[in-house]
Amino acid sequence: MGILTKVFTAELVDAAIAKHDRAERRRRLLPARLVVYFVLALCLFARESYELPEARPRRPPQHPVPARS
């Protein structure tokens, strides 16, 4: 999610949350800012499972390995 936080800064996300009157009224387990980043990540990885994209094990590239002679 590092690239998301560089493109969508915390200030930008907080301003969008405030503009649409969606700030937390109570302390929650998932703050509104984190939910926004999570939804953005789900959109980017829509064809993947709903696990956190960072939590997925990295798969090695599926390129054929040439045989040694």
Rosetta constraint file for C-alpha pairs under 8 A:
AtomPair CA 1 CA 5 HARMONIC 6.51 0.50
AtomPair CA 1 CA 37 HARMONIC 7.58 0.50
AtomPair CA 1 CA 41 HARMONIC 7.23 0.50
AtomPair CA 1 CA 54 HARMONIC 7.19 0.50
AtomPair CA 2 CA 6 HARMONIC 6.45 0.50
AtomPair CA 3 CA 7 HARMONIC 6.24 0.50
AtomPair CA 4 CA 8 HARMONIC 5.61 0.50
AtomPair CA 4 CA 9 HARMONIC 7.80 0.50
AtomPair CA 4 CA 37 HARMONIC 7.03 0.50
AtomPair CA 4 CA 40 HARMONIC 7.88 0.50
AtomPair CA 4 CA 41 HARMONIC 7.90 0.50
AtomPair CA 5 CA 9 HARMONIC 5.17 0.50
AtomPair CA 5 CA 10 HARMONIC 6.88 0.50
AtomPair CA 5 CA 37 HARMONIC 7.79 0.50
AtomPair CA 8 CA 12 HARMONIC 6.08 0.50
AtomPair CA 8 CA 13 HARMONIC 6.42 0.50
AtomPair CA 9 CA 13 HARMONIC 6.31 0.50
AtomPair CA 10 CA 14 HARMONIC 5.96 0.50
AtomPair CA 10 CA 33 HARMONIC 7.37 0.50
AtomPair CA 11 CA 15 HARMONIC 6.03 0.50
AtomPair CA 12 CA 16 HARMONIC 6.27 0.50
AtomPair CA 13 CA 17 HARMONIC 6.18 0.50
AtomPair CA 13 CA 33 HARMONIC 6.34 0.50
AtomPair CA 13 CA 36 HARMONIC 7.42 0.50
AtomPair CA 14 CA 18 HARMONIC 6.11 0.50
AtomPair CA 14 CA 33 HARMONIC 6.58 0.50
AtomPair CA 15 CA 19 HARMONIC 5.93 0.50
AtomPair CA 16 CA 20 HARMONIC 6.31 0.50
AtomPair CA 17 CA 21 HARMONIC 6.14 0.50
AtomPair CA 17 CA 22 HARMONIC 5.14 0.50
AtomPair CA 17 CA 23 HARMONIC 5.85 0.50
AtomPair CA 17 CA 32 HARMONIC 7.45 0.50
AtomPair CA 17 CA 33 HARMONIC 7.73 0.50
AtomPair CA 18 CA 22 HARMONIC 6.05 0.50
AtomPair CA 18 CA 23 HARMONIC 5.91 0.50
AtomPair CA 22 CA 32 HARMONIC 7.62 0.50
AtomPair CA 23 CA 32 HARMONIC 6.59 0.50
AtomPair CA 24 CA 28 HARMONIC 7.58 0.50
AtomPair CA 24 CA 31 HARMONIC 7.16 0.50
AtomPair CA 24 CA 32 HARMONIC 6.63 0.50
AtomPair CA 27 CA 31 HARMONIC 7.38 0.50
AtomPair CA 30 CA 34 HARMONIC 6.24 0.50
AtomPair CA 30 CA 35 HARMONIC 6.45 0.50
AtomPair CA 31 CA 35 HARMONIC 6.43 0.50
AtomPair CA 32 CA 36 HARMONIC 6.29 0.50
AtomPair CA 33 CA 37 HARMONIC 6.48 0.50
AtomPair CA 34 CA 38 HARMONIC 6.10 0.50
AtomPair CA 35 CA 39 HARMONIC 6.10 0.50
AtomPair CA 36 CA 40 HARMONIC 6.21 0.50
AtomPair CA 37 CA 41 HARMONIC 6.16 0.50
AtomPair CA 38 CA 42 HARMONIC 6.17 0.50
AtomPair CA 38 CA 52 HARMONIC 7.74 0.50
AtomPair CA 39 CA 43 HARMONIC 6.23 0.50
AtomPair CA 40 CA 44 HARMONIC 6.33 0.50
AtomPair CA 41 CA 45 HARMONIC 6.14 0.50
AtomPair CA 41 CA 52 HARMONIC 7.96 0.50
AtomPair CA 41 CA 53 HARMONIC 7.07 0.50
AtomPair CA 42 CA 46 HARMONIC 5.52 0.50
AtomPair CA 42 CA 50 HARMONIC 7.07 0.50
AtomPair CA 42 CA 53 HARMONIC 7.87 0.50
AtomPair CA 45 CA 49 HARMONIC 7.98 0.50
AtomPair CA 45 CA 53 HARMONIC 7.25 0.50
AtomPair CA 51 CA 55 HARMONIC 6.72 0.50
AtomPair CA 51 CA 56 HARMONIC 6.98 0.50
AtomPair CA 52 CA 56 HARMONIC 6.79 0.50
